[in-house]
Protein backbone atom coordinates (compact mmCIF):
# COMPACT_ATOMS: atom_id res chain seq x y z
CA UNK A 1 0.00 0.00 0.00
CA UNK A 2 1.38 3.40 -0.98
CA UNK A 3 1.81 6.56 0.96
CA UNK A 4 -1.00 9.00 0.26
CA UNK A 5 -0.03 12.55 -0.58
CA UNK A 6 -1.75 15.37 1.23
CA UNK A 7 -2.36 18.89 0.02
CA UNK A 8 -0.96 21.89 1.84
CA UNK A 9 -3.46 24.57 2.84
CA UNK A 10 -2.13 27.11 0.34
CA UNK A 11 0.64 27.48 -2.18
CA UNK A 12 1.59 25.37 -5.15
CA UNK A 13 1.81 21.65 -5.89
CA UNK A 14 4.01 20.03 -8.52
CA UNK A 15 3.05 17.23 -10.91
CA UNK A 16 4.84 14.53 -8.89
CA UNK A 17 2.78 15.46 -5.83
CA UNK A 18 -0.44 15.39 -7.85
CA UNK A 19 -0.02 12.04 -9.58
CA UNK A 20 2.45 10.29 -7.26
CA UNK A 21 5.18 7.85 -8.24
CA UNK A 22 4.32 4.17 -8.75
CA UNK A 23 8.00 3.17 -8.78
CA UNK A 24 8.45 4.56 -5.28
CA UNK A 25 4.99 3.39 -4.14
CA UNK A 26 3.83 6.96 -3.51
CA UNK A 27 0.19 7.70 -4.24
CA UNK A 28 -0.85 11.06 -5.62
CA UNK A 29 -3.82 13.16 -4.62
CA UNK A 30 -5.56 12.54 -7.95
CA UNK A 31 -5.97 9.16 -9.65
CA UNK A 32 -4.32 10.09 -12.96
CA UNK A 33 -1.14 9.23 -14.77
CA UNK A 34 0.99 12.17 -15.90
CA UNK A 35 -0.29 11.71 -19.47
CA UNK A 36 -3.92 11.79 -18.34
CA UNK A 37 -3.26 14.86 -16.20
CA UNK A 38 -1.90 16.76 -19.21
CA UNK A 39 -4.76 15.56 -21.45
CA UNK A 40 -7.25 16.88 -18.91
CA UNK A 41 -5.36 20.18 -18.62
CA UNK A 42 -5.34 20.51 -22.42
CA UNK A 43 -9.06 19.83 -22.70
CA UNK A 44 -9.92 22.20 -19.85
CA UNK A 45 -11.15 19.38 -17.58
CA UNK A 46 -8.44 20.11 -14.98
CA UNK A 47 -7.08 23.50 -13.88
CA UNK A 48 -4.18 24.91 -15.86
CA UNK A 49 -0.81 25.06 -14.13
CA UNK A 50 1.24 28.17 -13.44
CA UNK A 51 4.75 28.57 -14.84
CA UNK A 52 6.83 29.61 -11.80
CA UNK A 53 10.17 29.72 -13.63
CA UNK A 54 12.05 27.95 -16.42
CA UNK A 55 11.41 24.25 -15.91
CA UNK A 56 9.11 24.76 -12.91
CA UNK A 57 5.38 24.28 -13.45
CA UNK A 58 2.93 23.91 -10.59
CA UNK A 59 -0.76 24.10 -9.77
CA UNK A 60 -2.39 26.41 -7.26
CA UNK A 61 -3.49 24.26 -4.34
CA UNK A 62 -6.72 26.22 -4.13
CA UNK A 63 -7.56 25.29 -7.76
CA UNK A 64 -6.79 21.62 -7.13
CA UNK A 65 -8.89 21.59 -3.94
CA UNK A 66 -11.82 23.19 -5.80
CA UNK A 67 -11.54 20.60 -8.60
CA UNK A 68 -11.46 17.73 -6.08
CA UNK A 69 -14.47 19.13 -4.19
CA UNK A 70 -16.45 19.52 -7.42
CA UNK A 71 -15.67 16.00 -8.62
CA UNK A 72 -15.98 14.19 -5.30
CA UNK A 73 -19.64 15.21 -5.05
CA UNK A 74 -20.42 13.53 -8.41
N, C-alpha and C positions, 0 to 999 in steps of 0.2 A: 504494500500500500504506500502511495506516495505522500509526500509532504504537501499540504494544501497552502497555496499562497494566500496572503491576506492583503487587502488594500489599505494604504495609509489613509488618513482622514482627508488630507489635501495634498496637492503637489502633482507630480507626474509619475507615470509608470511606463516602463520600457516593454518592448515586445516579449522578451524572455519571461518577464513577470506575468504578463497576460496569458501566454499560452503554455508556459512551463517548459520542462525539458525531460522528455521520456528517457533519454539515456542516463540521466542522473536521478530518475524516479522523483521528479519534482512536478507536482500538478500546478497548472495555471489557474487563474480565476475565471477563465472562460473556456468552454470545451471545444476549442478550435485548434487546428494546426496553423502554423504560420501562413501557409498558402491560403487557407480558408479565411483567416483574418484579413489578409490583403484583398482577397476577392470581395469580402463584405465591405471593406473600406471603399474600394473602387466603385461598388454599386450603391453606396450611400446607406447600406444596412447597418453599418457600425460607424461610430464617430471617427472623424479624420484626425490623424495625429498632428502634432506640432513639431516643427523642425527647430530644435534648440540650438544646434550648431552643426558644423560639417560632420556628418557621420553619426549624429545623435538625434534620433526621432523618438518621441514619447507621446503618450496620451494624457490628457488632463484626467485626473482621478475622478473629478466631479462628473465628467462626461461618461466615463466608464460606469460609475455607480448609477447614473440615470438610465443608461442603457440596460444594465442588469435589472434594475427595479422594473422597468417597462416590460422586459421579456420574462421575468420570473412570475409575473401576474397572469401570463397567457398560458 
